[in-house]
Every structure is written in C-alpha cells, then in structure tokens.
C-alpha cells in the first residue's frame, strides 16, 4: 500500500526519542508519506499544500488537554485530519472522541501494519475505528437524538417507540404486536401522547410528528407480514 513520492504528510505529536524516531521512519518507509515528529508545545509547520494527518500520542497529550490543544492549532491546520494512537481501551477511546474531533483511533496493542493501513484510509478521507467502537458511537448518537427532544415534550422511551411506529404507518394492532403489549395499552399510551403534544387524533399527531420530530425520530420499521 506504499504510495511513492507522496506529498501528503503525517505529523506525529509525541516526545522526541529513539523509539519515536524509529516509529516515524517505519511509517515513512511503509506508507510513502512524509512523516515528522513534533511535541505538543512546538510550532507546527503550516506550509503543507497537500493532505495532512495529525497523529496524536495519547501518552504525550492527555485526553483532558486535547480540547485546549486543538483550539490553539493554527488556522492553516484547521482542516487537518486528527487521529490518536496509544489508546488503552474502549472507554479511553470514547473519552478521546468526546474531547476532540478525531477521525481515527489506534489502540495501544495494534500492529504497525494496521496503523499504516489506517493512515492510508484517513488520508483518503475515511474514518478508521474498530467495528465495536463504531457500533457504540451509533448507539450513543441515536440515544442523543432521542434525548434531545424529550425534555421539551415530556415523552417517555415507550411513547417515543410508539410514535415512531405511528409515523411508519402502523395500526394500533401492529404496534401492540411489535411491542408485545395489548391493544388497550397502546390506546392508553396514544391518549397520553395526544395529551402531551396537544392533539386530538392520529392525523393531527402525524402532522405534529412531521413538523417537530420527523428528522430526529429513531427509524422503526413495521413488522413484516402485517398490513394496515
């Protein structure tokens, strides 16, 4: 996967040491990118006209220091791709992602070959994270969307599920079968939903949903084999 004579660059943010120098030389040899080492306090070169990856050593710049460090980056590096390596575990990765706009995560135990592959992907505009980490992020994003409007309209998790199915065109019977509750329970939930959003029937409720919650409702498909 080596890219000959590439002018794309990788800045490794870490301490200068024989070990980090060997790391940089390995990346340069096996990716073909220009690789250089910089400390967190050094002035980063800003004359690069090609794609740039800032590869942050989490042992050198702590997670807590990431936001301030990123805010102090020169404007010329604002579009650089950021990734972190020496990440200990999933919780450490999630903490890092909550503190900085990272597009890549490399765990401490990952091989140099994997890091090289990830660098190529990142400089090609892709994300580089484990499947498990991506799944956690998607779940977190969906929960955030759901929680975003709950304080405003006071809907519970169950009521959100019901209006999502309502938006999908499900009947009361279909909703009951999907959620394993009685049709009477569905009607009770709908009554409470209508009261909370101040509507009187399904048509008004659907209009309200489309106007207020449409883009951020979690997608829930109707069960297969059921018809309206």
N, C-alpha and C positions, 0 to 999 in steps of 0.2 A: 504493500500500500504506500510505499515511499513516493513522494512527489518531488521529482527532480527540479532543481533550480527554482523552487517556490520562493516568492517574496512575501508570503504570509508569515506572521510572526507569533511566537509564544513567549510571553514574559512570565517567568516563574517567580512568584513573590515568596521568598524564603531567605533563610540565613545563608551567607556565603560560607561554604565548607567544601572539603574534598568530596564528600558524599553528594552534595547538591550539584557540584560541578560534573561529576560522573553521570548523574541523572540527566542534566541538561545535554551533555554530549550524546547520551543514548537516544534521547528524544530527537535530537537533530539528525543523527545518523539514520534512525529508523522511520522518521516521518518526512524528512527533507525540508522541514520548516526551519526558519531562523529562530533559534532558542537562546534566550539570555536570562540571567538571574538578577533580581533586584530585591532590595529589602523594603519593608513597609514604609520606611522613612526616606527612601531615595526618590529623586525626581525621575519619573518615568519618561522615556523618550516619546515624543508626540509627533515625530516626523514620518511615521509609517503611513503609506498611502494604500496599503492592502489590508486584508482582514487580519484582525488581531485577537488573540486569546490571552486573557489574564488568568493564569493558573495559580490559585492561592493555596499555600500550605497552611492548613488549619492549625498546625503546631506553631506557626510563626505569627499569623494574625488570628487571634482568638475570635470565636463567634460573636462575643459581645462587642468586639472592636470593629467588626465588619461594617456596620452602618456608617459610623463616622469616617472610616477609611474610604468607603465608596463615595460618600458625599464630598470628599476632598480630591477626588480624581479630576484631572484637568478636563476641560470641556472637550478637547480634541479626542479624549478617550471615552467619551460618553457612550459611544456605540460599540465599544469593545465587548466581546463575549467573555463572561465570567464563569469560572468553574473552580471547585475546591477539591483538594486531594488530602490524603491522610485523615479522612472522615472515619470515626471509630465504628459507628453503628447506625441503625435506622433513626433512633431518636436524635442523635447528633446531626444527621443529615436533615431531618425535619426542622431542627432548630436553626441550622445554617440557612435553609431555604426561606425561613421566616424573617431572617435578618438582612438578606441581600438578594439581588436579582440574579441568582445563579442559574445557569443553563446546563451545568454538568456537575455530577457528583462522583468522586472516585474514592472507594473505601480503602482503608489502610492495607488490607490484605490482598488487594487486586494486583495482578501481574503487570509488568511494564508493557507487555504486548497489548493487554486490554487498555491501558492508558493511551498507548499510541493510536489504537483504533478509535477510542473516544475523542482524542484530539482531532483526528481527521473528520469525524462526524460533526463535532462542534464548529469547526471552521467551514464546514459545508452548510451551516445554518440549522443543524439538527439539535435536539436535546440528547443528553447522554445521562441516563439514570437507570437504575435497576427496575425490572418489571414490578417488583414488590413495592418499591418506592413510588412509582408512577400510580399504582393502584391506590396507595394511601393518599396521595395528593388528590386524585379524582374524587375519592370518598370525602375527603376534607372539603373540597370545593363544593360538592353537592350539598353537604351539610351547611356550609356557609351560605349558600344560596337560599336554602330552606329557612335558616335562622334569620336571614336578612329582613324578611317582611313579617315575621311572627310577632314582634313587639307592637307593630302598627295595628294589625287586625286581630291579634289575640288567638290565632288558630293553633290548635294542638297538632302534634305529629299525625295522629289518626285523621283529623279533619283535612290536613294537607293531602294525605293519601287519597281521601275521598274526592276532594275537588280536582285532584289530578286525573282520577278516573272519570269524573264528571266531564272534565274538559275533553277527554279522549272519546266521549260519546257513550259511555257505559250506562246501562239502565240500573235501577236500584237492585234488581235481582243479580245482575252481573257483578256489581260492586260487592254485594253480600257474599257471592260465591268466591270472588277473588280474595276478599279479606277474611273469609271463614267466620262470618258473623250472620246474624239473622237479618232479614229484610226490615224488620221492625227497628233493629239497632241502626241500620243505615238511615232510615227515615228520621230517627231521633237526632243523629249526627247532622243530617241535612237541615233539620229545623234549627239546631244551634248555629250552624254555619250561616244560614239565611239571616238569623237574628244578628249575628256579629257583623256581617257585611251590609246589613240593612237592605235586604232584597226580599221579595215575596214569592218567587217561583224560580224554576230551573232556568228559564230563558234569561231572566234578569241576572241570575247568578252567573251564567255563562258570559254574559256581557261584562259583568264586573270582573270576572276572572281574566278575560282577554285584555281588558283595559288596565288592570292593576298588577296581575301576577303572571300573565301569559309567558313572557320571555324567561322567567326565573323558576317556574314550576318544574319539579323533577318529572322526567318523562316516565310514565307508567302505561305500558301497552295493555289493551284489553286481552283477556284470556282467549286463546284460540278455540274455535268451535262454537263460540257464543255469538248470537246475533241480536241486534236491537229488536 
